[in-house]
Amino acid sequence: MKLARRKFLNLAAGAAALPAVSRFAWAQAYPTRPIRIVVGYTPGGAGDIVARIIGQRLSERLGQPVFIENKPGAGSNLAVQTAFSAPPDGYTLLLMAAAQAINASLYETLPFNFIRDFSPVASLVNSLWSWW
């Protein structure tokens, strides 16, 4: 009978310690591979220049290369579709402008919904400008 009680106490102690151990265990450092910023405008334009400045600062800060991918066309919906199709792992960023908000009201059927499918990281961009 004591063996069953001892097993139970060992399991209870392990279950109590599990939340504390799981906080520091098995976390990967971010980023572990290059980051991609998708821009819906042609190279050399204002959006591209802003993306390259942000990419340079991100690269310096995170220690990983940042690639700028220009996808102009369809009112910048091609760039949004590219970012939407990417895996949601934080390695693909989308530089958005007013055109994406306007496109949501112009096109009846878009395969994405900005509010549901995208997460803003504007605070990161704002902190990048403070490095300047």
KAMONOR-V480954 format. One record per pair of residues at least 12 apart in sequence whose C-alpha atoms are under 7 Angstrom apart, sorted by the first residue. I is the first residue (numbers start at 0). J is the second residue. Records with the same first field share a line. If there is no record, write none. Layout:
BEGIN
I=J + J
END
This chain:
BEGIN
30=63
32=63
33=63 + 64 + 65
34=64 + 65 + 66 + 90 + 91
35=65 + 66 + 67 + 68 + 90 + 91 + 92
36=66 + 67 + 68 + 91 + 92 + 93 + 94
37=67 + 68 + 69 + 70 + 78 + 82 + 92 + 93 + 94
38=68 + 69 + 70 + 78 + 93 + 94
39=69 + 70 + 71 + 75 + 77 + 78
40=69 + 70 + 71 + 75
41=69 + 71
42=69
50=67 + 94
51=67
53=127
56=127
74=98
END
